[in-house]
Amino acid sequence: MSIPFRPIITICGTTGVGKSKLAIELALHHMNQTSRNNRWKRAKIINADSMQVYKGLDVITNKVPEAERQGVPHLLMDFKKPGEQYVVGEWVKDTLRLIDEMHANDELPIIVGGTAYWIQHLIFPNRLISKDSSTPSESATVQVPPEWSASLLSSIASLPPELLSLLENLPAEAPSAKTDPDGAFRLHTLLSILDPVMSQRWHWKDTRKVLRNLEIIKESKTRPSEILHQQSSEASNAKPRFHTLCFWLYSDPEVLGERLDRRVDDMISQGLVDEVKSLRQIAADTSYSDDSTTSNMDFTLGIYQSIGYREFCAYLDAPSDASYKEALYRMKVSTRQYARRQIMWIRNKLIPATIVANAEETLVPFYLLDATELGDSWFKNVLSPAIEIEEAFLGRKEMLDPMTLSEHAAKMLAVEAKDIKPTAALQARKRRICHVCTMQEDRPVMLEEGSEWDIHQKTRSHRRLAAKLVQKDYSQYQKQDRRRKVSTSDGEGEEAHLVT
């Protein structure tokens, strides 16, 4: 059974490919075509960039300047204080509310941003453990038991007093693994007792995820891993919330890398270092510590994750020409690495989810637009095909074959179908402890099974420690063997004495 036609358009891709430019041009084109027989009279843009939700700091977050927005409304942008947290579940909930309001007013939502996993969780329901992002009808799919399960109660009963007290009084904010490693490890230890399966998914240093899972246990009286299993039984048949037209703006990596380097240089000239100074002051003002140096900062929280902040904090701690060049170099490397991660998420997560959704009916058409060449090629390679595809989508007409748009489209969209159930991701991203490299039991070295584990096994430090461990074990074996031989020899001597 098909879903009602409540269309949305999403635009994702790496930084530096013109996502905002395309969104604005599509919105303007749509609004200039109101004479057509088209229900959707206006278009608005909803931000899907996790850093651009914060007020100010326009350079470090790469916001499109107000003058370039050409009067097109940009929602969920510039509304959170830099010290606040804003996570995917909150964004999905806010975006769903805006989409409902826009559809009621015959307005077309265009969701644009580089945070592809936000977009994916918006398109597909029942993928988050937290029920905050669900509509009332969706939240009913996760059955919250009236009482604790017997097995979970048994796990709680086995807790030592200090961990039981921690469960009853969970911290309001996750401790920093850097400044409070003991507190971070205690949280993970608590999760490992209450939900061993989920504890293997998260590193003990990922305190926000660990704390959130503990909160879910208290709120739902259920293990998060059990919620995932329940969702997995429904996910294979789950349809997207909306008919969704997905555009992926893509650039050849070599060309993109050079473009990103130039963008970083432009950000520096536009005042990025001054913004980093302002952000450091905000961090100091909201911290309980007087120490605002890099060694005391948590770069995993909110706006502080922005590329450029960590790199230039190190420079501001000890300014010099050498540290400036190092910060600039590291920012460029980090920007390129982030672009690669964005592409990997789209190909490994988002596209496979659309393949499953489109198995019986094309509900989420997915197109790659080649933004390798900008300038004069923009209209031909990006804007013109995007307009043609959008008009066919909204008119419920036959659409272009996504694989035929360009060579890059044929190559990058050729993705095999994958198991997208939440439990599949949980199994694929299990972590294990490297006992060879763990020097302290309460500071374990944890790595993801698969490529991360294999790469670690080949590192010089691991091989050196493993060799020392083998040598130590062999030395102990030799000592034990000598003692055994001495003991045997003494025994034979005593036996000979008794015989004589």
C-alpha positions in Angstrom: 0.0 0.0 0.0 1.5 3.3 -1.1 2.0 6.3 1.1 0.2 9.7 0.5 2.1 12.0 -1.8 3.6 14.5 0.6 6.9 15.4 -1.2 10.2 16.6 0.2 13.5 17.2 -1.5 16.8 16.5 0.1 20.2 17.7 -1.0 23.3 16.1 0.5 27.0 15.8 -0.3 30.4 16.9 0.9 31.4 20.4 1.8 32.4 22.5 -1.1 30.1 21.2 -3.8 27.4 23.8 -3.9 24.5 22.2 -1.9 23.1 25.5 -0.6 23.5 27.1 -4.1 21.4 24.4 -5.7 18.8 24.5 -2.9 18.3 28.3 -3.3 18.2 28.0 -7.1 15.6 25.2 -7.0 13.5 27.2 -4.5 13.6 30.3 -6.7 12.8 28.3 -9.8 9.9 26.6 -8.1 8.5 29.9 -6.8 8.8 31.5 -10.3 6.7 28.7 -11.8 3.5 29.2 -9.8 1.5 29.6 -13.0 1.7 25.9 -13.7 -0.9 23.5 -12.3 1.2 22.8 -9.2 -0.1 22.6 -5.7 3.2 23.6 -4.1 3.2 27.4 -4.3 6.4 28.2 -2.4 9.6 26.5 -1.2 11.6 26.8 2.0 14.9 25.5 3.0 15.5 23.4 6.2 19.1 23.2 7.3 20.5 19.7 7.8 24.0 20.7 8.9 24.7 19.9 12.5 27.1 22.8 12.9 24.9 25.5 11.2 22.2 25.3 13.8 24.4 27.5 16.1 24.1 31.2 16.3 26.9 33.3 14.8 30.3 31.7 13.9 29.3 31.9 10.2 32.9 31.3 8.9 33.8 28.2 10.8 30.4 26.6 10.1 30.4 27.6 6.4 26.9 29.2 6.4 25.7 30.7 3.2 25.8 34.5 3.6 22.4 36.2 4.1 22.8 38.2 0.9 23.2 35.0 -1.1 20.0 33.5 0.2 18.0 35.7 -2.1 15.1 35.9 0.2 14.6 32.2 0.5 13.7 31.3 4.1 16.4 29.1 5.8 14.9 27.3 8.8 16.6 25.5 11.8 19.7 27.7 11.2 21.2 30.2 13.7 19.0 29.3 16.6 21.0 27.4 19.1 23.6 28.9 21.5 27.1 27.6 20.9 27.3 25.9 24.3 24.1 24.0 23.8 23.7 20.4 22.6 21.4 19.5 19.7 21.2 15.9 18.6 19.7 14.0 15.7 16.5 13.1 17.5 15.7 16.7 18.3 16.4 17.8 14.8 14.2 15.1 13.3 11.4 16.1 15.6 11.7 19.8 14.8 12.0 19.1 11.1 8.9 16.9 11.1 6.9 19.7 12.7 8.1 22.2 10.1 7.3 19.8 7.2 3.8 19.3 8.5 3.3 23.1 8.7 4.7 23.7 5.3 2.6 21.0 3.6 -0.5 22.4 5.3 0.4 25.7 3.6 1.2 24.1 0.2 4.9 24.8 0.7 7.7 22.5 -0.6 10.4 21.6 2.0 13.9 21.4 0.7 16.2 19.8 3.2 19.9 20.6 2.6 23.1 19.8 4.5 26.2 17.7 4.9 25.0 15.7 7.9 23.7 12.8 5.9 22.8 10.7 8.8 20.3 13.4 10.0 18.7 13.3 6.5 18.6 9.5 6.6 16.9 9.4 10.0 14.4 12.0 8.7 13.5 9.9 5.6 13.3 6.6 7.4 11.4 6.1 10.7 12.2 3.6 13.4 16.0 3.8 13.0 16.7 5.7 16.3 16.7 4.0 19.7 15.3 7.1 21.2 11.6 7.6 20.6 12.0 11.4 20.7 12.0 11.6 16.9 8.9 9.6 16.3 5.4 10.8 15.5 2.7 9.5 17.9 1.7 6.7 15.5 5.4 5.7 15.1 6.2 5.6 18.7 3.6 3.0 19.3 5.7 0.5 17.4 8.1 0.3 20.3 6.3 -1.4 23.1 7.4 -0.1 26.5 6.7 -2.8 29.1 4.9 -1.7 32.3 7.5 -3.4 34.4 11.1 -4.3 34.3 12.0 -7.6 32.6 13.1 -10.3 34.9 16.5 -10.6 33.2 17.1 -6.8 33.5 16.1 -6.8 37.1 18.5 -9.7 37.7 21.3 -7.6 36.1 20.4 -4.6 38.3 20.4 -6.8 41.4 23.9 -7.9 40.6 25.2 -4.3 40.6 27.7 -3.4 43.3 26.5 -0.6 45.6 28.5 2.2 43.8 27.2 1.2 40.4 23.6 0.9 41.7 23.9 4.4 43.1 25.2 5.6 39.7 22.2 4.1 37.9 19.8 5.8 40.4 21.6 9.1 40.0 22.8 9.3 36.4 24.7 12.6 35.6 22.8 15.3 33.8 25.7 15.6 31.4 28.2 13.0 30.2 31.6 13.3 31.8 34.6 14.0 29.5 36.8 11.0 29.1 39.7 13.3 28.8 39.2 15.1 32.1 37.3 12.4 34.0 38.3 9.0 32.7 37.3 7.3 35.9 33.7 8.6 35.6 33.7 7.7 31.9 34.8 4.1 32.6 32.3 3.7 35.4 29.4 4.6 33.1 30.6 2.1 30.5 31.1 -0.6 33.2 27.5 0.0 34.3 26.2 -0.4 30.7 28.3 -3.5 30.2 26.5 -5.2 33.1 23.0 -4.0 32.1 23.3 -4.4 28.3 26.5 -6.3 27.3 25.5 -6.3 23.6 25.1 -2.5 23.4 28.3 -1.9 25.5 30.3 -3.6 22.7 29.0 -1.0 20.3 30.3 2.1 22.1 33.8 2.9 23.2 34.1 3.7 26.9 35.3 7.2 25.9 32.1 7.9 23.9 30.4 9.0 27.1 27.4 10.8 25.5 26.3 7.6 23.7 26.9 5.4 26.8 25.0 7.8 29.0 22.1 8.0 26.5 21.8 4.2 26.5 21.7 4.1 30.3 18.9 6.8 30.2 17.0 4.7 27.7 17.2 1.7 30.1 15.7 3.8 32.9 13.1 5.5 30.7 11.9 2.4 28.8 12.7 -0.4 31.4 14.2 -2.2 28.4 17.7 -2.9 27.1 18.5 -0.7 24.1 19.7 -3.8 22.3 16.2 -5.4 22.8 14.6 -2.2 21.3 16.9 -2.6 18.3 15.9 -6.2 17.8 12.2 -5.2 17.9 12.8 -2.4 15.4 14.7 -4.8 13.2 11.7 -7.0 12.9 9.8 -4.0 11.5 12.6 -2.2 9.6 12.6 -4.5 6.5 9.0 -3.5 5.7 9.2 0.1 6.9 8.5 2.7 4.3 9.9 6.2 4.2 7.9 8.9 5.9 7.5 10.9 2.7 8.0 10.6 -1.1 11.5 11.9 -1.1 13.6 13.2 -4.0 17.3 12.8 -3.0 20.0 14.8 -4.8 23.6 13.9 -4.0 26.1 16.6 -5.2 29.3 14.9 -6.0 32.8 16.0 -7.1 35.8 14.0 -8.3 37.9 13.6 -5.1 41.1 15.1 -6.6 39.4 18.2 -7.9 37.4 18.5 -4.6 40.6 18.2 -2.5 42.1 21.2 -4.2 38.8 23.1 -3.9 38.6 22.4 -0.2 42.2 23.6 0.4 41.3 26.9 -1.3 38.1 27.1 0.8 40.1 26.7 4.0 42.4 29.5 2.9 39.3 31.7 2.2 38.0 30.9 5.7 41.2 32.1 7.2 41.1 35.3 5.3 37.5 35.8 6.4 38.3 35.7 10.1 38.2 32.0 11.2 41.0 32.5 13.8 39.0 35.3 15.4 35.9 33.0 15.6 38.0 30.3 17.2 39.1 32.9 19.8 35.4 33.8 20.5 34.5 30.1 20.7 37.3 29.5 23.2 35.9 32.2 25.3 32.4 30.8 25.2 33.9 27.4 26.2 35.7 29.0 29.1 32.6 30.9 30.2 30.5 27.7 30.3 33.2 25.5 31.9 33.6 24.8 35.6 37.4 25.0 35.1 39.5 28.1 34.7 41.8 26.2 32.3 40.7 26.9 28.7 43.7 25.4 27.1 43.4 22.6 24.5 44.4 19.9 27.0 41.2 20.6 29.0 38.7 20.9 26.1 36.2 18.4 24.9 36.1 18.5 21.1 33.2 16.0 20.8 30.5 18.4 22.0 28.3 20.5 19.8 29.8 23.4 18.0 33.3 22.5 19.3 33.4 19.6 16.8 33.7 22.1 13.9 36.7 21.5 11.8 39.2 24.3 12.5 38.4 24.7 16.1 40.6 22.0 17.5 43.4 22.7 15.0 43.6 26.4 15.8 43.1 26.0 19.5 46.5 24.3 19.6 48.0 27.2 17.7 46.4 29.8 20.1 47.9 27.9 23.1 51.4 28.5 21.8 51.3 31.0 18.8 54.2 30.8 16.4 54.8 30.7 12.7 55.4 26.9 12.9 52.3 26.2 15.0 50.2 28.3 12.6 51.4 26.4 9.6 50.8 23.2 11.4 47.2 24.2 12.3 46.5 25.3 8.7 47.8 22.0 7.4 45.9 19.9 9.9 42.7 21.8 9.1 43.1 21.0 5.4 43.7 17.4 6.2 40.7 17.2 8.5 38.5 18.8 5.9 39.5 16.2 3.3 39.1 13.3 5.7 35.6 14.6 6.6 34.6 14.7 3.0 35.7 11.1 2.5 33.6 10.1 5.5 30.6 11.9 4.1 30.9 10.0 0.9 31.3 6.7 2.7 28.2 7.3 4.7 26.1 8.1 1.6 27.3 5.0 -0.2 27.3 2.6 2.7 24.2 3.8 4.6 21.9 6.1 2.7 21.9 4.6 -0.8 21.4 1.0 0.5 18.4 2.3 2.6 16.9 3.8 -0.6 17.4 0.6 -2.5 15.4 -1.3 0.0 12.7 1.4 0.1 12.4 1.4 -3.7 12.1 -2.4 -4.0 8.4 -2.4 -4.9 7.8 1.2 -5.7 10.1 4.2 -6.3 9.4 6.2 -3.2 12.9 7.7 -2.7 14.4 8.4 -6.2 18.1 9.0 -5.7 20.2 11.1 -8.1 23.9 12.0 -8.3 24.6 15.4 -9.8 28.2 15.9 -11.0 29.5 19.1 -9.4 33.2 18.4 -10.3 33.2 21.4 -12.6 31.6 24.6 -11.4 31.3 27.9 -13.2 29.9 27.5 -16.7 29.3 23.8 -16.3 27.0 24.3 -13.3 23.8 24.8 -15.3 24.4 21.9 -17.7 25.6 19.3 -15.1 23.7 20.3 -12.0 20.9 22.9 -12.2 19.3 21.9 -15.5 19.0 18.2 -14.7 17.9 19.0 -11.2 15.0 21.1 -12.4 14.0 18.5 -15.0 14.0 15.8 -12.3 12.2 17.9 -9.7 9.4 18.8 -12.2 8.9 15.1 -13.1 8.9 14.1 -9.4 6.3 16.7 -8.4 4.2 16.0 -11.5 4.2 12.3 -10.8 5.7 11.7 -14.3 8.3 9.2 -15.6 11.7 10.2 -14.3 15.2 10.0 -15.7 17.3 6.9 -15.1 19.7 8.0 -12.3 22.6 5.9 -13.7 22.5 7.7 -17.1 23.2 11.3 -15.9 27.0 11.0 -15.9 30.0 8.6 -15.6 30.3 9.5 -11.9 26.6 8.6 -11.4 27.0 5.3 -13.1 30.0 4.5 -10.9 29.1 5.9 -7.5 25.5 4.8 -7.5 26.5 1.2 -8.3 26.0 0.0 -4.7 25.0 -3.5 -3.6 21.9 -3.9 -1.5 22.8 -4.4 2.2 21.1 -5.4 5.3 19.9 -2.1 6.8 18.3 -3.5 10.0 19.6 -1.8 13.1 20.9 -5.1 14.5 23.0 -5.5 11.4 24.8 -2.2 12.1 25.1 -3.2 15.8 26.8 -6.5 14.8 29.0 -4.9 12.2 30.4 -2.3 14.6 31.2 -4.3 17.7 34.2 -3.3 19.6 36.7 -5.6 21.3 39.5 -5.0 23.8 43.1 -5.3 22.7 44.6 -7.0 25.8 48.1 -6.7 24.4 48.0 -2.9 24.3 45.8 -2.3 27.4 48.1 -1.1 30.2 45.4 -0.4 32.7 42.2 -2.4 33.1 40.1 0.7 33.6 41.6 2.3 30.5 41.1 -0.4 27.9 42.2 0.0 24.3 38.9 -0.7 22.3 38.7 -1.1 18.6 36.0 -1.9 16.1 36.1 -5.4 14.7 37.0 -5.7 11.0 39.3 -3.2 9.3 40.1 -1.1 12.3 41.1 -4.2 14.3 43.1 -5.6 11.4 45.0 -2.3 10.9 45.7 -2.0 14.6 47.2 -5.6 14.7 49.7 -4.5 12.1 50.9 -1.3 13.8 54.4 -1.1 15.0 53.4 -0.4 18.6 51.0 -3.4 18.8 53.6 -5.7 17.2 56.3 -4.5 19.6 54.1 -5.0 22.7 53.0 -8.4 21.3 56.6 -9.5 20.8 57.4 -8.4 24.4 54.4 -10.4 25.7 55.5 -13.5 23.8 59.1 -13.1 25.1 57.7 -12.7 28.6 55.5 -15.8 28.3 58.4 -17.7 26.9 60.7 -16.6 29.7 58.0 -17.7 32.2 57.7 -21.0 30.4 61.5 -21.6 30.6 61.5 -20.8 34.3 58.6 -23.2 34.9 60.3 -25.9 32.8 63.6 -25.5 34.7 61.7 -25.8 38.0 59.9 -28.9 36.8 63.2 -30.5 35.7 64.8 -29.7 39.0 61.8 -31.1 40.9 61.9 -34.2 38.7 65.6 -34.6 39.2 65.3 -34.2 43.0 62.5 -36.8 43.0 64.6 -39.3 41.1 67.5 -38.8 43.5 65.3 -39.5 46.5 63.9 -42.6 44.8 67.4 -43.9 44.1 68.4 -43.3 47.8 65.4 -45.3 49.0 66.2 -48.2 46.7 69.8 -48.4 48.0 
